[in-house]
Amino acid sequence: MKKLLSVGLLLICMGGLAFTHPEDFSTGAEPDGFRGIKWGTPISTLDDMHAVWDGGDRKYYERKGDSLEIAGAKLHRIIYTFWQGRFAEVKIDILKDYTNPDNEFAHFKTLRDVCFERFGARRKVLFGSEEYSWFGTASWMKLVRDDPGSLHLTMGSRRLLEQKELYEKDKTRREKESRQVLAKQGKGF
């Protein structure tokens, strides 16, 4: 009985993974950046950006004169993220409409349809919300509708994401080693 239950749970989990696994971009459709800025471009080469927040090795910018519309979908803002001075990702928030959330959903639907047409159709993966993912050799992308206040498209450089993850893992390891040294010396308290 336990074996049958275990096999059943395994099949359920595997089935769930089939619906949540990111898929590749359509052939030839993988982006290499956003609006003419290629992944990895140094911030020092762009004079139309202005800083909106400094997160240490991550800095966030808006672009002067950026159109807040994609294929008719109205946008709230576009935030460009630079990691260690290089363009790593962009987050596109859909315009919020507190008086009529149906308008927000219409903008999301327009953006979703454009993404499906350009990058490849996806399955709806979550109950009551929508989350679609694409993963290529150079880029990753995620389109999300959690609730009327959280409608966004995020895309970025796969190479810089992997470098950032390795950097943060190594940073955590070094910090742990440093704390252990301080604790052994009695300086940790």
Z-matrix of the N, CA and C atoms (Angstrom, degrees):
N
C 1 1.451
C 2 1.534 1 110.44
N 3 1.348 2 117.04 1 -44.67
C 4 1.460 3 120.72 2 178.97
C 5 1.526 4 110.53 3 -61.96
N 6 1.347 5 114.98 4 -39.79
C 7 1.458 6 119.40 5 179.96
C 8 1.532 7 110.24 6 -63.81
N 9 1.318 8 117.78 7 -42.68
C 10 1.456 9 122.54 8 179.33
C 11 1.532 10 110.59 9 -63.66
N 12 1.328 11 116.75 10 -41.66
C 13 1.456 12 121.92 11 178.05
C 14 1.532 13 110.46 12 -63.91
N 15 1.333 14 116.44 13 -42.74
C 16 1.465 15 120.78 14 178.84
C 17 1.519 16 111.50 15 -62.69
N 18 1.314 17 116.78 16 -44.16
C 19 1.466 18 121.04 17 178.79
C 20 1.528 19 109.76 18 -63.40
N 21 1.327 20 116.86 19 -41.73
C 22 1.468 21 121.04 20 178.85
C 23 1.521 22 111.53 21 -61.50
N 24 1.344 23 117.33 22 -45.56
C 25 1.461 24 121.34 23 178.75
C 26 1.523 25 110.99 24 -63.46
N 27 1.331 26 116.67 25 -39.61
C 28 1.458 27 121.00 26 178.63
C 29 1.527 28 110.51 27 -61.83
N 30 1.329 29 117.27 28 -44.08
C 31 1.462 30 120.64 29 179.42
C 32 1.525 31 111.48 30 -64.92
N 33 1.326 32 117.41 31 -38.72
C 34 1.463 33 121.11 32 177.67
C 35 1.526 34 109.83 33 -63.24
N 36 1.332 35 116.34 34 -45.26
C 37 1.469 36 120.44 35 179.60
C 38 1.527 37 110.84 36 -63.11
N 39 1.318 38 116.90 37 -43.24
C 40 1.465 39 120.21 38 179.53
C 41 1.522 40 110.39 39 -64.19
N 42 1.312 41 117.34 40 -39.26
C 43 1.457 42 121.16 41 177.26
C 44 1.508 43 111.30 42 -63.65
N 45 1.334 44 117.04 43 -40.65
C 46 1.458 45 121.44 44 177.22
C 47 1.512 46 111.54 45 -62.79
N 48 1.331 47 116.83 46 -38.71
C 49 1.458 48 119.80 47 178.68
C 50 1.518 49 111.51 48 -64.96
N 51 1.307 50 116.23 49 -33.71
C 52 1.465 51 119.49 50 179.32
C 53 1.528 52 110.64 51 -61.94
N 54 1.328 53 117.96 52 -28.27
C 55 1.457 54 120.29 53 -179.36
C 56 1.520 55 113.35 54 -92.26
N 57 1.322 56 119.14 55 -12.31
C 58 1.450 57 120.29 56 -176.79
C 59 1.520 58 112.80 57 -113.08
N 60 1.318 59 119.40 58 -4.68
C 61 1.454 60 121.90 59 -177.82
C 62 1.523 61 110.06 60 -73.68
N 63 1.329 62 117.21 61 130.00
C 64 1.449 63 118.61 62 177.52
C 65 1.528 64 110.45 63 -64.69
N 66 1.307 65 115.84 64 150.33
C 67 1.452 66 121.04 65 -178.45
C 68 1.519 67 109.76 66 -113.25
N 69 1.320 68 115.32 67 161.33
C 70 1.450 69 120.99 68 178.47
C 71 1.521 70 111.02 69 -69.92
N 72 1.326 71 114.91 70 156.72
C 73 1.459 72 120.88 71 172.06
C 74 1.529 73 108.50 72 -67.23
N 75 1.321 74 116.73 73 155.48
C 76 1.461 75 120.23 74 172.13
C 77 1.530 76 108.72 75 -58.60
N 78 1.311 77 116.98 76 151.78
C 79 1.459 78 121.84 77 -178.43
C 80 1.527 79 111.15 78 -54.33
N 81 1.328 80 115.54 79 125.38
C 82 1.459 81 122.08 80 178.43
C 83 1.514 82 115.41 81 77.38
N 84 1.324 83 118.47 82 4.58
C 85 1.473 84 121.02 83 -175.19
C 86 1.524 85 113.89 84 -104.00
N 87 1.311 86 118.04 85 -3.44
C 88 1.467 87 119.69 86 -176.50
C 89 1.528 88 110.68 87 -66.00
N 90 1.349 89 117.60 88 125.06
C 91 1.464 90 119.71 89 179.43
C 92 1.530 91 111.14 90 -73.55
N 93 1.332 92 115.37 91 151.95
C 94 1.470 93 119.69 92 176.48
C 95 1.519 94 110.80 93 -113.11
N 96 1.328 95 115.68 94 18.71
C 97 1.451 96 122.80 95 -179.76
C 98 1.515 97 108.48 96 160.82
N 99 1.342 98 115.68 97 -157.04
C 100 1.456 99 120.36 98 -178.88
C 101 1.521 100 109.62 99 -144.60
N 102 1.301 101 115.93 100 129.35
C 103 1.468 102 124.28 101 177.60
C 104 1.526 103 112.95 102 47.35
N 105 1.329 104 114.64 103 49.29
C 106 1.455 105 120.61 104 174.18
C 107 1.517 106 115.37 105 84.48
N 108 1.313 107 118.45 106 -1.69
C 109 1.468 108 121.17 107 177.26
C 110 1.526 109 107.08 108 -105.04
N 111 1.305 110 117.25 109 115.39
C 112 1.469 111 121.73 110 -178.30
C 113 1.531 112 110.19 111 -79.07
N 114 1.353 113 115.25 112 148.74
C 115 1.463 114 120.34 113 175.71
C 116 1.533 115 108.21 114 -54.37
N 117 1.315 116 116.07 115 138.14
C 118 1.463 117 121.56 116 177.76
C 119 1.511 118 114.57 117 89.89
N 120 1.339 119 118.23 118 -5.66
C 121 1.462 120 120.77 119 179.80
C 122 1.527 121 109.49 120 -62.75
N 123 1.340 122 117.56 121 129.89
C 124 1.473 123 119.79 122 178.41
C 125 1.533 124 111.17 123 -68.13
N 126 1.317 125 116.34 124 139.25
C 127 1.464 126 121.80 125 178.64
C 128 1.530 127 110.10 126 -60.48
N 129 1.330 128 117.15 127 -30.48
C 130 1.467 129 121.10 128 -177.84
C 131 1.530 130 112.36 129 -63.77
N 132 1.334 131 118.34 130 -16.41
C 133 1.465 132 121.38 131 -179.61
C 134 1.528 133 112.60 132 -93.86
N 135 1.318 134 117.48 133 -1.39
C 136 1.467 135 121.81 134 -176.54
C 137 1.524 136 109.48 135 -114.25
N 138 1.311 137 116.49 136 116.71
C 139 1.470 138 119.15 137 -178.17
C 140 1.524 139 113.62 138 -99.01
N 141 1.334 140 117.46 139 1.22
C 142 1.464 141 120.07 140 -179.06
C 143 1.526 142 112.97 141 -103.61
N 144 1.324 143 117.67 142 17.22
C 145 1.461 144 121.99 143 179.96
C 146 1.523 145 109.77 144 -105.78
N 147 1.340 146 115.58 145 144.69
C 148 1.463 147 118.43 146 171.39
C 149 1.531 148 108.21 147 -131.00
N 150 1.330 149 114.60 148 136.58
C 151 1.460 150 121.87 149 -174.84
C 152 1.521 151 110.50 150 -68.22
N 153 1.343 152 115.34 151 138.86
C 154 1.464 153 120.42 152 175.58
C 155 1.524 154 111.71 153 -117.40
N 156 1.334 155 116.42 154 -19.91
C 157 1.460 156 119.29 155 178.74
C 158 1.519 157 109.50 156 -165.55
N 159 1.346 158 115.30 157 142.38
C 160 1.459 159 121.30 158 179.57
C 161 1.518 160 108.26 159 -112.23
N 162 1.304 161 116.74 160 114.32
C 163 1.454 162 122.23 161 -179.90
C 164 1.519 163 112.24 162 -109.94
N 165 1.331 164 117.42 163 37.20
C 166 1.460 165 120.25 164 -178.84
C 167 1.519 166 110.36 165 80.43
N 168 1.340 167 116.00 166 -114.55
C 169 1.462 168 117.81 167 179.71
C 170 1.526 169 112.39 168 -79.26
N 171 1.334 170 116.83 169 -3.94
C 172 1.465 171 122.57 170 173.27
C 173 1.522 172 107.93 171 -114.19
N 174 1.315 173 114.54 172 127.72
C 175 1.462 174 119.47 173 178.35
C 176 1.526 175 107.59 174 -125.55
N 177 1.323 176 114.65 175 142.17
C 178 1.458 177 121.39 176 -173.37
C 179 1.514 178 110.00 177 -114.98
N 180 1.337 179 115.66 178 135.96
C 181 1.459 180 122.03 179 -174.16
C 182 1.518 181 111.17 180 -134.54
N 183 1.331 182 114.49 181 155.55
C 184 1.454 183 121.86 182 165.62
C 185 1.526 184 106.13 183 -114.46
N 186 1.320 185 114.96 184 154.10
C 187 1.465 186 120.37 185 -177.80
C 188 1.525 187 109.25 186 -102.41
N 189 1.318 188 116.05 187 127.13
C 190 1.466 189 121.41 188 179.16
C 191 1.526 190 109.11 189 -61.15
N 192 1.338 191 115.31 190 131.27
C 193 1.455 192 120.55 191 176.93
C 194 1.518 193 115.22 192 76.60
N 195 1.334 194 118.03 193 9.01
C 196 1.468 195 121.14 194 -179.97
C 197 1.524 196 110.28 195 -63.19
N 198 1.310 197 117.14 196 133.90
C 199 1.456 198 121.57 197 176.30
C 200 1.521 199 108.63 198 -73.84
N 201 1.312 200 116.49 199 127.27
C 202 1.462 201 121.13 200 179.24
C 203 1.525 202 110.31 201 -94.66
N 204 1.330 203 113.65 202 53.02
C 205 1.454 204 121.08 203 178.37
C 206 1.526 205 108.57 204 -156.10
N 207 1.327 206 115.34 205 140.22
C 208 1.459 207 122.10 206 172.41
C 209 1.520 208 106.64 207 -131.74
N 210 1.330 209 116.03 208 114.14
C 211 1.476 210 122.78 209 177.06
C 212 1.534 211 112.56 210 51.50
N 213 1.314 212 117.06 211 36.36
C 214 1.462 213 120.88 212 179.19
C 215 1.519 214 114.21 213 93.89
N 216 1.326 215 117.57 214 -14.42
C 217 1.469 216 120.88 215 176.94
C 218 1.527 217 108.21 216 -78.04
N 219 1.315 218 116.57 217 123.24
C 220 1.460 219 121.69 218 -179.84
C 221 1.535 220 109.21 219 -79.97
N 222 1.331 221 114.82 220 135.17
C 223 1.458 222 121.35 221 -177.17
C 224 1.521 223 110.42 222 -111.55
N 225 1.320 224 115.34 223 151.67
C 226 1.470 225 121.73 224 176.74
C 227 1.525 226 109.63 225 -85.33
N 228 1.335 227 115.32 226 -48.23
C 229 1.464 228 120.22 227 179.50
C 230 1.529 229 109.44 228 -164.08
N 231 1.328 230 113.85 229 161.86
C 232 1.461 231 121.96 230 175.25
C 233 1.521 232 106.01 231 -127.94
N 234 1.329 233 116.33 232 120.34
C 235 1.462 234 121.61 233 -179.48
C 236 1.531 235 108.89 234 -112.34
N 237 1.330 236 115.40 235 123.63
C 238 1.464 237 122.82 236 178.83
C 239 1.523 238 107.49 237 -97.56
N 240 1.330 239 116.75 238 127.07
C 241 1.464 240 121.58 239 -179.65
C 242 1.522 241 109.52 240 -105.31
N 243 1.323 242 115.16 241 128.98
C 244 1.464 243 121.72 242 176.45
C 245 1.521 244 107.38 243 -114.67
N 246 1.314 245 115.80 244 123.74
C 247 1.468 246 121.68 245 178.43
C 248 1.517 247 107.00 246 -106.61
N 249 1.309 248 115.54 247 124.84
C 250 1.461 249 122.86 248 -176.30
C 251 1.524 250 110.62 249 49.11
N 252 1.341 251 114.99 250 41.69
C 253 1.448 252 121.32 251 174.30
C 254 1.516 253 116.01 252 81.34
N 255 1.339 254 118.63 253 4.02
C 256 1.470 255 121.48 254 -178.30
C 257 1.526 256 110.26 255 -120.06
N 258 1.339 257 116.03 256 142.62
C 259 1.462 258 121.93 257 -178.82
C 260 1.521 259 109.35 258 -63.28
N 261 1.345 260 115.62 259 115.93
C 262 1.459 261 120.94 260 -174.03
C 263 1.521 262 113.45 261 -113.06
N 264 1.337 263 117.80 262 -36.84
C 265 1.465 264 119.80 263 -178.82
C 266 1.515 265 110.91 264 -161.69
N 267 1.332 266 114.45 265 166.37
C 268 1.458 267 121.06 266 177.72
C 269 1.527 268 107.53 267 -136.87
N 270 1.335 269 115.87 268 139.37
C 271 1.467 270 121.29 269 176.57
C 272 1.517 271 107.53 270 -119.19
N 273 1.328 272 114.80 271 126.17
C 274 1.453 273 122.37 272 -176.58
C 275 1.526 274 107.66 273 -113.92
N 276 1.327 275 116.62 274 112.10
C 277 1.464 276 121.42 275 179.02
C 278 1.519 277 109.43 276 -95.86
N 279 1.318 278 115.56 277 134.26
C 280 1.461 279 121.36 278 179.47
C 281 1.523 280 108.77 279 -79.39
N 282 1.338 281 115.78 280 144.63
C 283 1.457 282 122.10 281 -177.32
C 284 1.520 283 111.18 282 -55.79
N 285 1.317 284 115.89 283 130.74
C 286 1.458 285 121.60 284 179.01
C 287 1.532 286 109.01 285 -85.48
N 288 1.306 287 115.74 286 141.67
C 289 1.466 288 121.52 287 176.89
C 290 1.525 289 106.92 288 -134.84
N 291 1.336 290 115.54 289 96.21
C 292 1.460 291 120.26 290 -174.14
C 293 1.529 292 112.45 291 -72.59
N 294 1.329 293 117.06 292 -22.87
C 295 1.466 294 118.98 293 -179.74
C 296 1.522 295 112.24 294 -84.04
N 297 1.339 296 116.84 295 -26.12
C 298 1.465 297 120.08 296 -179.45
C 299 1.528 298 110.06 297 -145.80
N 300 1.339 299 117.42 298 86.74
C 301 1.470 300 120.97 299 -179.08
C 302 1.528 301 113.55 300 -58.09
N 303 1.343 302 117.62 301 -20.34
C 304 1.467 303 119.60 302 177.04
C 305 1.523 304 111.10 303 -61.71
N 306 1.337 305 117.32 304 -32.48
C 307 1.469 306 120.30 305 176.76
C 308 1.523 307 110.83 306 -63.56
N 309 1.344 308 116.53 307 -41.43
C 310 1.466 309 120.22 308 177.13
C 311 1.513 310 110.22 309 -59.13
N 312 1.323 311 116.29 310 -46.12
C 313 1.453 312 119.84 311 -178.54
C 314 1.529 313 110.82 312 -64.31
N 315 1.335 314 117.30 313 -36.29
C 316 1.469 315 120.18 314 177.88
C 317 1.530 316 110.42 315 -62.34
N 318 1.343 317 116.82 316 -41.25
C 319 1.470 318 120.11 317 177.27
C 320 1.530 319 110.51 318 -65.67
N 321 1.338 320 116.47 319 -40.96
C 322 1.467 321 120.29 320 177.46
C 323 1.522 322 110.02 321 -61.55
N 324 1.323 323 116.35 322 -46.28
C 325 1.467 324 120.98 323 -178.68
C 326 1.528 325 110.64 324 -60.20
N 327 1.324 326 117.55 325 -41.49
C 328 1.463 327 121.23 326 177.85
C 329 1.524 328 110.15 327 -60.74
N 330 1.338 329 116.44 328 -47.99
C 331 1.466 330 120.55 329 179.79
C 332 1.527 331 110.79 330 -64.12
N 333 1.328 332 116.74 331 -41.00
C 334 1.469 333 121.01 332 178.02
C 335 1.529 334 110.48 333 -60.53
N 336 1.329 335 117.02 334 -46.59
C 337 1.462 336 120.66 335 -179.32
C 338 1.523 337 111.34 336 -61.94
N 339 1.337 338 116.85 337 -40.93
C 340 1.464 339 120.96 338 178.18
C 341 1.525 340 110.29 339 -64.08
N 342 1.330 341 117.40 340 -43.70
C 343 1.468 342 120.97 341 178.44
C 344 1.526 343 111.38 342 -62.48
N 345 1.334 344 116.90 343 -43.52
C 346 1.465 345 120.37 344 178.54
C 347 1.521 346 110.94 345 -61.23
N 348 1.331 347 116.08 346 -42.90
C 349 1.461 348 120.22 347 -178.25
C 350 1.528 349 110.98 348 -66.78
N 351 1.321 350 115.99 349 -42.75
C 352 1.469 351 119.71 350 -175.35
C 353 1.523 352 113.73 351 -82.37
N 354 1.341 353 117.27 352 -41.37
C 355 1.464 354 120.32 353 -171.32
C 356 1.523 355 114.33 354 -107.79
N 357 1.326 356 117.82 355 -13.79
C 358 1.463 357 121.55 356 -179.94
C 359 1.518 358 110.80 357 119.93
N 360 1.332 359 115.96 358 138.07
C 361 1.469 360 121.47 359 -178.95
C 362 1.520 361 110.71 360 -69.74
N 363 1.311 362 115.73 361 153.37
C 364 1.466 363 122.97 362 -179.29
C 365 1.511 364 109.52 363 -133.06
N 366 1.324 365 115.33 364 162.70
C 367 1.462 366 121.45 365 174.38
C 368 1.521 367 109.39 366 -87.69
N 369 1.326 368 116.30 367 151.60
C 370 1.457 369 121.14 368 170.89
C 371 1.514 370 106.30 369 -72.56
N 372 1.333 371 117.34 370 129.67
C 373 1.456 372 119.34 371 -169.69
C 374 1.518 373 115.59 372 -110.15
N 375 1.321 374 119.27 373 -15.77
C 376 1.464 375 120.14 374 -176.11
C 377 1.520 376 110.23 375 -130.15
N 378 1.320 377 117.02 376 149.02
C 379 1.454 378 121.59 377 177.69
C 380 1.522 379 110.21 378 -74.32
N 381 1.331 380 116.87 379 131.81
C 382 1.456 381 121.06 380 175.73
C 383 1.511 382 115.04 381 75.08
N 384 1.304 383 117.84 382 -4.26
C 385 1.456 384 121.39 383 177.00
C 386 1.524 385 107.35 384 -145.55
N 387 1.296 386 115.68 385 176.04
C 388 1.457 387 119.76 386 179.60
C 389 1.515 388 108.82 387 -132.15
N 390 1.318 389 116.07 388 138.20
C 391 1.457 390 121.84 389 175.63
C 392 1.515 391 107.90 390 -148.08
N 393 1.320 392 115.64 391 122.52
C 394 1.455 393 121.71 392 -178.37
C 395 1.518 394 108.35 393 -124.94
N 396 1.326 395 117.43 394 137.77
C 397 1.461 396 121.52 395 -177.89
C 398 1.517 397 111.37 396 -129.30
N 399 1.313 398 114.43 397 146.29
C 400 1.459 399 122.76 398 172.70
C 401 1.522 400 106.55 399 -130.38
N 402 1.316 401 116.94 400 143.36
C 403 1.463 402 120.71 401 -178.54
C 404 1.517 403 108.25 402 -143.33
N 405 1.312 404 117.16 403 119.75
C 406 1.458 405 121.59 404 -178.88
C 407 1.512 406 111.95 405 -121.16
N 408 1.307 407 116.51 406 -164.84
C 409 1.462 408 120.34 407 -179.28
C 410 1.525 409 111.70 408 -78.84
N 411 1.341 410 117.46 409 -29.59
C 412 1.459 411 120.88 410 -178.46
C 413 1.523 412 113.59 411 -113.53
N 414 1.336 413 117.10 412 -22.34
C 415 1.462 414 120.51 413 -172.51
C 416 1.518 415 111.93 414 -135.32
N 417 1.340 416 114.45 415 158.67
C 418 1.469 417 122.33 416 169.49
C 419 1.529 418 106.19 417 -131.11
N 420 1.324 419 115.90 418 157.21
C 421 1.456 420 119.90 419 -178.96
C 422 1.521 421 109.24 420 -153.41
N 423 1.330 422 116.14 421 143.16
C 424 1.466 423 121.26 422 178.00
C 425 1.516 424 109.10 423 -141.32
N 426 1.329 425 115.56 424 129.50
C 427 1.459 426 123.51 425 176.94
C 428 1.519 427 107.03 426 -113.26
N 429 1.353 428 117.39 427 126.19
C 430 1.458 429 121.36 428 -171.03
C 431 1.526 430 111.24 429 -133.14
N 432 1.334 431 114.77 430 137.81
C 433 1.470 432 122.68 431 168.00
C 434 1.522 433 106.46 432 -130.75
N 435 1.335 434 115.89 433 99.70
C 436 1.468 435 120.67 434 179.06
C 437 1.517 436 111.11 435 -90.78
N 438 1.297 437 116.47 436 -44.54
C 439 1.452 438 123.91 437 178.49
C 440 1.519 439 106.25 438 -160.95
N 441 1.326 440 119.05 439 175.84
C 442 1.467 441 118.78 440 -177.72
C 443 1.525 442 114.42 441 -57.96
N 444 1.308 443 118.87 442 -21.17
C 445 1.459 444 120.65 443 179.51
C 446 1.511 445 113.94 444 -92.08
N 447 1.320 446 118.80 445 -1.50
C 448 1.465 447 120.72 446 -176.20
C 449 1.520 448 110.25 447 -136.35
N 450 1.309 449 115.28 448 79.72
C 451 1.453 450 121.98 449 177.79
C 452 1.522 451 106.65 450 -122.83
N 453 1.327 452 116.89 451 112.09
C 454 1.458 453 117.78 452 -176.89
C 455 1.531 454 112.68 453 -155.72
N 456 1.326 455 113.04 454 159.54
C 457 1.455 456 123.49 455 174.31
C 458 1.516 457 106.32 456 -119.73
N 459 1.326 458 116.86 457 127.07
C 460 1.455 459 121.38 458 176.93
C 461 1.520 460 107.53 459 -124.02
N 462 1.317 461 115.97 460 135.84
C 463 1.458 462 119.70 461 177.61
C 464 1.518 463 108.71 462 -143.43
N 465 1.334 464 115.17 463 153.86
C 466 1.452 465 117.04 464 -177.79
C 467 1.510 466 113.54 465 -164.38
N 468 1.320 467 113.04 466 -178.76
C 469 1.456 468 122.65 467 -179.73
C 470 1.519 469 110.02 468 -82.02
N 471 1.299 470 116.40 469 124.51
C 472 1.464 471 120.47 470 178.01
C 473 1.531 472 110.45 471 -67.13
N 474 1.340 473 116.73 472 -41.54
C 475 1.465 474 120.51 473 -179.05
C 476 1.521 475 111.17 474 -62.18
N 477 1.343 476 117.41 475 -45.41
C 478 1.462 477 119.94 476 -179.92
C 479 1.523 478 111.52 477 -69.60
N 480 1.331 479 117.44 478 -33.79
C 481 1.460 480 120.72 479 175.55
C 482 1.528 481 110.07 480 -61.17
N 483 1.335 482 116.72 481 -46.30
C 484 1.463 483 120.59 482 179.31
C 485 1.525 484 111.24 483 -64.57
N 486 1.342 485 117.70 484 -40.84
C 487 1.464 486 120.96 485 177.30
C 488 1.519 487 110.81 486 -62.95
N 489 1.339 488 116.40 487 -42.38
C 490 1.473 489 120.76 488 179.92
C 491 1.518 490 110.84 489 -63.61
N 492 1.332 491 117.40 490 -42.29
C 493 1.465 492 120.85 491 179.19
C 494 1.527 493 110.63 492 -62.64
N 495 1.335 494 117.69 493 -42.98
C 496 1.472 495 121.10 494 177.51
C 497 1.524 496 110.76 495 -64.77
N 498 1.333 497 116.43 496 -42.25
C 499 1.457 498 121.53 497 179.33
C 500 1.532 499 110.49 498 -60.83
N 501 1.328 500 116.43 499 -46.73
C 502 1.465 501 120.27 500 -178.56
C 503 1.522 502 111.63 501 -68.57
N 504 1.314 503 117.48 502 -35.94
C 505 1.467 504 120.85 503 176.69
C 506 1.527 505 110.06 504 -64.45
N 507 1.340 506 116.91 505 -43.46
C 508 1.462 507 121.07 506 178.32
C 509 1.528 508 110.85 507 -67.09
N 510 1.324 509 117.45 508 -38.90
C 511 1.466 510 121.68 509 178.12
C 512 1.532 511 110.51 510 -62.45
N 513 1.326 512 117.19 511 -42.67
C 514 1.462 513 121.97 512 178.26
C 515 1.526 514 110.38 513 -63.14
N 516 1.333 515 116.61 514 -42.11
C 517 1.470 516 121.28 515 178.66
C 518 1.526 517 110.25 516 -61.92
N 519 1.336 518 117.45 517 -45.99
C 520 1.470 519 121.26 518 -179.74
C 521 1.529 520 111.19 519 -63.44
N 522 1.338 521 116.87 520 -41.31
C 523 1.463 522 120.42 521 178.74
C 524 1.519 523 111.13 522 -63.84
N 525 1.319 524 117.07 523 -40.05
C 526 1.465 525 121.35 524 178.27
C 527 1.524 526 110.19 525 -63.84
N 528 1.325 527 116.66 526 -44.49
C 529 1.467 528 120.35 527 178.41
C 530 1.518 529 110.72 528 -62.34
N 531 1.313 530 117.59 529 -40.42
C 532 1.459 531 122.08 530 179.39
C 533 1.535 532 110.81 531 -63.83
N 534 1.349 533 116.58 532 -42.67
C 535 1.471 534 120.18 533 177.73
C 536 1.523 535 110.67 534 -63.49
N 537 1.330 536 117.38 535 -38.61
C 538 1.464 537 120.91 536 179.59
C 539 1.520 538 110.83 537 -64.94
N 540 1.335 539 117.00 538 -40.28
C 541 1.466 540 121.31 539 178.36
C 542 1.529 541 109.45 540 -64.01
N 543 1.322 542 116.98 541 -45.50
C 544 1.469 543 120.92 542 179.79
C 545 1.537 544 110.36 543 -63.25
N 546 1.311 545 117.90 544 -39.62
C 547 1.456 546 121.18 545 179.75
C 548 1.528 547 110.97 546 -65.05
N 549 1.319 548 116.42 547 -39.92
C 550 1.479 549 120.27 548 179.07
C 551 1.529 550 110.45 549 -66.28
N 552 1.333 551 115.81 550 -32.47
C 553 1.463 552 120.29 551 179.23
C 554 1.523 553 112.34 552 -84.01
N 555 1.313 554 116.27 553 -3.22
C 556 1.459 555 120.43 554 -179.14
C 557 1.511 556 113.31 555 76.73
N 558 1.315 557 117.89 556 16.82
C 559 1.468 558 121.82 557 -177.79
C 560 1.533 559 112.05 558 -101.79
N 561 1.306 560 116.76 559 4.52
C 562 1.448 561 119.61 560 -176.02
C 563 1.520 562 114.06 561 -83.19
N 564 1.351 563 117.03 562 -6.21
C 565 1.466 564 119.22 563 -177.65
C 566 1.490 565 111.67 564 -123.95
